[in-house]
Amino acid sequence: MADVSNGLMYEVLKQPMSDMVGVKDALPENTAALKALRTHIIAQARDIHNIYAILGRLERIERRLDIVEVA
């Protein structure tokens, strides 16, 4: 078995450490992107809810005016 020195171990561990620094630097940007995506999804869900509410009102108006089509 080959002798393993501290210098060799340090060289081997340098690359994963620098990769982790890159991940750590990108984390705030990814967090901001996820928050923006969440905001858009919430807005779409509200829009869909509002559309269903309007359709419900329109159905009630159609029934009240007796203009409902018979299927």
FIKOL-676370 format. One record per residue (C-alpha): residue number from 1; x, y, z. Coordinates in pm, 1 decimal. Example, Ala and Ser with C-alpha at 12.3 -4.5 7.8 and 13.67 -1.06 7.14 Angstrom:
2
(1 (1230.0 -450.0 780.0))
(2 (1367.0 -106.0 714.0))
***
This chain:
71
(1 (0.0 0.0 0.0))
(2 (131.1 342.7 -87.4))
(3 (215.5 593.1 180.1))
(4 (-46.3 866.9 202.7))
(5 (84.5 1203.7 313.4))
(6 (-108.8 1498.1 446.3))
(7 (-15.2 1695.7 135.4))
(8 (-164.9 1430.3 -94.0))
(9 (-485.3 1416.5 109.8))
(10 (-506.6 1795.9 100.8))
(11 (-473.9 1798.5 -278.8))
(12 (-747.3 1537.0 -312.3))
(13 (-983.3 1731.4 -83.4))
(14 (-923.3 2071.3 -248.3))
(15 (-1151.8 2003.8 -547.4))
(16 (-1464.9 1903.0 -350.6))
(17 (-1410.1 2202.6 -123.2))
(18 (-1397.8 2442.8 -417.7))
(19 (-1708.7 2276.1 -563.5))
(20 (-1891.9 2333.8 -235.1))
(21 (-1794.4 2701.9 -243.2))
(22 (-1954.7 2726.7 -588.8))
(23 (-2273.1 2562.2 -462.5))
(24 (-2279.6 2790.9 -159.5))
(25 (-2240.8 3097.6 -381.9))
(26 (-2527.3 2988.9 -610.3))
(27 (-2764.9 2913.3 -323.1))
(28 (-2905.8 3267.2 -272.3))
(29 (-2976.5 3301.2 -644.8))
(30 (-3157.8 2967.3 -651.2))
(31 (-3351.9 3058.4 -338.2))
(32 (-3467.3 3384.3 -497.5))
(33 (-3572.1 3200.4 -814.0))
(34 (-3774.2 2948.8 -610.9))
(35 (-3946.0 3228.1 -418.6))
(36 (-4038.7 3399.6 -746.4))
(37 (-4172.7 3071.3 -884.7))
(38 (-4376.8 3017.1 -568.5))
(39 (-4523.1 3366.5 -601.5))
(40 (-4626.9 3297.2 -960.9))
(41 (-4786.0 2965.4 -867.7))
(42 (-4983.5 3128.7 -586.5))
(43 (-5101.3 3402.7 -825.4))
(44 (-5214.4 3142.8 -1080.4))
(45 (-5400.9 2949.8 -811.4))
(46 (-5581.7 3269.6 -708.9))
(47 (-5667.8 3344.6 -1071.6))
(48 (-5812.4 2994.9 -1116.3))
(49 (-6012.0 3032.8 -796.2))
(50 (-6151.4 3364.9 -918.3))
(51 (-6245.7 3212.7 -1255.3))
(52 (-6438.8 2933.2 -1082.3))
(53 (-6614.9 3188.2 -861.8))
(54 (-6718.5 3391.0 -1167.1))
(55 (-6840.3 3078.4 -1347.0))
(56 (-7048.1 2987.4 -1042.8))
(57 (-7209.7 3330.1 -1042.0))
(58 (-7279.5 3306.0 -1413.6))
(59 (-7448.2 2968.2 -1366.1))
(60 (-7672.3 3113.4 -1095.3))
(61 (-7761.2 3409.0 -1318.3))
(62 (-7841.5 3174.1 -1608.6))
(63 (-8068.8 2965.1 -1386.1))
(64 (-8240.4 3274.9 -1248.8))
(65 (-8303.2 3409.2 -1599.5))
(66 (-8403.3 3063.8 -1719.3))
(67 (-8152.0 3065.1 -2004.5))
(68 (-7983.2 2737.0 -1917.8))
(69 (-7930.5 2507.5 -2215.3))
(70 (-8075.0 2159.2 -2183.8))
(71 (-7813.4 1892.4 -2252.5))
***
